[in-house]
Amino acid sequence: MKRTYNTWIAAALIGLALSQPVYSCGVSWTVPKDHFDGVNERGYVSIWQQIGTLDLGEELKIPLIIGFESNREWSSPHVGQGFILALLDSRFEQVDENLFRMIQPDGWTSVFRRDHKIKNILGGQGGWKAEITGDNTITAYATCGWKLVYKQGKISSIGTPKGRTLDYVYSGGRVAEIREKGSVVLSVKTDTLAGKVSSIVFKGQEITLTQSDRPQVQLVKDQKLITGMNSVLSSVNDNQGTGTNYSFSVDEKLNPSLKIDQTRLLVWDPVTKLILRDGSWSYRIIPGEDASSYASIERSNPLVKRELWFLNAAKGERTQIFSDGTKEVMTWFTSGSVTGQPRTFSRSIDGRLILEEKYSYDDKGKLLRKLSNTTGFAYSAQGLESVNLNGKPIYNLNYQNEGTK
């Protein structure tokens, strides 16, 4: 795994990078990414893929992105429970009195909070602002010109930075068409007998969707039981003959599982929804303190000793342990003029500190100094031979005598 120090700092300082792409203004049109592939920052199964691209010319290319998350209770009218077809299922939801979230048309999630003075104004991540109007419409604006309109929580239109507008047409609770200036640029076909979406058609392309049963496991009187079946996405195929198959089942302990193309098997707990296994990887998840906190995610497999990732945004600390035994701890300030600025960074290997950095700022948040200590260890066939601090020996060991400082 290639790691650069600047990348670590950027990832730590944005804090909520996994929830929304703050590196790009507005809609990024990229497939959502997590730190560990297959598990999101809160410890749930998280699988995403792009199944096609709607090319509208003038450098406007919109990907069709499908995602599955084990904790997603809401059922998509297009692809079923647990799945989301982001371009069609984009939503703006109220979490509590002052907290909202927007699931963007690319699958990323942006968090909004109500302005404490003007109740119908919301402030979001990455420069997003939103306004609630009396007809239950929420309009979200990005500083670079993107405009997303939601009615009754559902995506209604997309406005681009160049002034183009895509309008959504609904039928029976589903998206039937997306139009630009009255012309259909994407249509959704439905199997009227089965009552399910059968394909997505756009620009001479057709993405075929099929569904099959997914067992629902619940805890009843402290016992896991299959309490029913839900119809969910089971395959995606394009007109070039390429596709992906999804198969849901349960393991011997009645834990729900998802097999992708008969090659990858993910298993999660039916009660907590947290991931248990992904192929040869076994996971240990310690959930965050509340719904807005990240989990401590630890995983291992027969070939890798241990890997860990945990970001505490409230405290301003991120801890990572890599498969080679390296541990890194990054901290940053969470208040005042230095909010988001690095406080300390340390790197150790097998418990030995090899790098420590500390940052100091003035009262305006300007960096004054960075103190860096680098510790080096030298070994002989007998074992530890010397320790150096910033290139200078601080400890030498002669195996004929006792160690000296």
BELRA-V353959 format. One line per field, one symbol per residue. psi: psi as a letter, one per 30 degrees, with the letter a starting at -180 (. if undefined). A space follows every 10 residues. Layout:
# BELRA-V353959
psi: ???
This chain:
# BELRA-V353959
psi: kkkkeeeeee eeefegeffk iffkkbkfhl kkklekkfka fgglkjkklk flkjjglhgj jjkjkklkkf gjfkjkfega kflkjeefgk ljkkeaefkl kjjlfgflkk kkkkkfejfg kkkllggkll kklfghkkkk klfgfkjkkk khfkkelkkl fgglkkkkkl khflkelklj hfkkfklkkk jeefglkflk kkhglkjkkl lakkkkkljj hgkkkjfakk klkfkkklgg gkakkkkkal afghkklkkj hgfkkkklkf efgkkekjbf kkkjkjllfa fflllkjkll lffkekkkkk jjeefhkkkk klfgfkkkkk llkglafgkf kkelklklkh fkkfkkkkkk lafggkkelj kkkkkkkkla ffakelkkjh fkkfkkjkff alkl.
